[in-house]
Amino acid sequence: MTFMLMGNSDNAVTMATYMKHHFSFVGVKTPERKAQSKALLKASLTVPLPEVLSQIDGLWQREEREYQYVAIDMALINLRRWSLESLEQLVPYVNDKAWWDSVDAWRKLFQEYVKRHPEDRETVFEWFYGQDDFWLRRVGINLQLTAKADTDTAMLTKAILADQATDEFFIQKAIGWALRDYAKTDPEWVRQFIAGHPLSSLATREGGKYL
């Protein structure tokens, strides 16, 4: 693949600092990245899925962080084309080069797939639930964000209780996020859940913001 992003070295320094120097950057901000990658992403809609998967992998393996963002953008733009089997091939990327930015972006892909294919929700959830890597479990906890009345509260409960005592900021933040989001739909359920379970102060504070 000959696709290359053009960035700014000053931006690259700022972006690397913001991401605590976990990654190097080309130095291209989101609007410009989307403009530069628009043609590539549009073209991906017309090629066979195995080639799309290959292109995603090629982008993902590059050093600079923005290429991982383009890889996720490519997965998202092809959302309607993924089968359950092909979608599963993308799971290993979630906890590779993992940080909150990429993990939450990948979560959006699985979240939107589940919305389109509710019959596959349990299967997709099990890809993430109970995994050793907490980044994978974060996706399981937040898989139903914005599902509103379609939220499976038994699944949400299962995901939260499995990690309620986990001493990891990004897990506790995810629990709070999931509860806060569902509180927009059913605040009484969330109120009773928080009252009935010994959650961390972070999860309780975040989960109760709309109560």
N, C-alpha and C positions, 0 to 999 in steps of 0.2 A: 504494500500500500504506500503510495507516494504522498498521501495527505500530511500536511504539516501546518501547525498553528504558528502564527506570528504574534509575538508578545512584546512586552516592554520590561526591560531589566529592572527598573525601579519597582514596577508592579510585582515582579517576581520576588523581590526581597521582602516587600510588605506582605505578600500572600504567604510566603514561607514562614514568616514570623507569626502571623495570625494562626497558622496551623502548627505552631510550636515546633517547627523545623522537622516534622515527621516526613515531609516530602519536598522535593524541588519543584519549581514551577516555571512554565514558559513566561508567565506574566501577562496573561490575557484574561480580562474580566468576563463575567458571564454573558452579558449582551453581545460582546464582540466574539466570544467563543461560539455562541449560537449562530451568529452571522457567518463566521468563517466555516462552520461545519454544516451549514444548511444544505448545501448541494450534496455532500457526502451522505447525510442522513436520508435525504429524499431518495437518492439512488439506491439506498439499502432496501427500500420497499419493493424493488423490482427484481431483486436477485434471490436465488433459492436460500432457504433458511440455513442450510449448512455453511453457505458462504457468509451469511450474516454472522453466524456464530464465530467463524474464523476471523472476520473483521473485528468483532468485539474483542476477541482474544488478542489480536495483534495490537489493538489500541491499548488494551489493559496492560500489556507487558512493557509498554514504553515507560521511561523513567518519570517524566514530568506529570504532575497530578492532573492537569487539565485533560490529558488523553484518557484518563480513567473516567472523567466526567462525560467525555464524548462517547465512550463505550456504553455508559449507562443511558445516555440520551438515545443511542441507537437501539438499545434494548426496549426502551420506552416507546419510541416511535413505531416499533414493530409489534406493539402489544397485541393487536388483534390477530396476529399471525401465529402466536405461540400456542402450541399444544401443551398439555400437562407434561408430556415426556420431554419436549424441547425446553420448556421452562426450567425443568429440574437441572438441566445442564448449566444453568446460570448460578445455581446455589453456591458452588465453591468460590465464586468471586466475592461473595458477601464478606467472608472473613479472611480474604487475601488483601493485603495492603489496607487493612481495615482501620477506619477512624469514623467518627460520627457522620462526617459529610457523605462518604460513600455508602456507609451502611444504611443511613436513612433514605438515601436516593434509591438504593436497591430495594428497600422495603416498599417504596412507592410502587415499584413494578409489580411485586407480588401482591400488594394490597389491591391494586387496580385489576389484576388478573382475577383475584378472588371475587371482586365485585361483579365481574363479567361472567364468572363461572362459579356461582355459589355451591354447586354440587361438588367442587374440588376443594372447598375450603378446609375440610378436615385433613385431607392429604397434604396440602401445602403447609398447614400449621405444623404437622408432624415432622416436616423437614427441619423445623427450627426448634420446636419444643424439646426440652431435655438434653440439648446438645452441650458438650463440654465448653465450647467457646461462647462466652457471654454475648458477643456481637450477634451470633445467630439467635440466641434466646431473646435478644432485644427486638429482633424482627418479629418473632413469635408474639411477644407481648403487644407490639404496636401494629400487628397485622390488620386489625379491624378499625384503625383510625378512620374517621368519617363515615363509618358504616351506618351510623345513626340507629334507626329502629331495626335494621337488619343485623345488628350486633348479636352474636351468639354469646350470651353472658356466661354460660357454663364454660365455654372455651376461654373467655377472658379471665374468669376466676381461676381456672386451671393454670393458665400462664402466669398470673400474678402470684398465686400462692406457692408455686414452685420456686419462686425467687424472692419471696417477701423478706427473707433474712439475708439475702446476698449482699455482701459489703462491697458493692461496686456502684460508683456514681451513675454510670450510664444505664445500669439496670434500674436503679431506684428512680432515676429521672424518667425512664420509659414507663414504669408503673404509674407514676404521677401523671404523665402525659396521657396514657390510655384512660385513666379515670377522669381526668379533666375533660377530655374530649367527649366521653360518653355522658358526662354530667350535663352537657348541653341538651341531650335527648331525654335522659331519665335521672334527674338529680336525686330523687328519693332513693333509687337503687344504689347510687354511688354513696350517698349519705349513710345508708345502712351498711354498705360494704366496709366503709372506712371505720364505722363504729364497731363493727363486728370482728375486725381482724387487726392484729398488732403490726401495723405497717411502720416503716421508718418515718422519721420526721419530714424528710425530703418528699417521700411519696405522698404522705398525708397533706403536706402543705400544697404541693403541686396539684394533687387530685381534688382538693377542696376549694380551688380558686373560684369556681362558679357556683358554689353552694351558699 
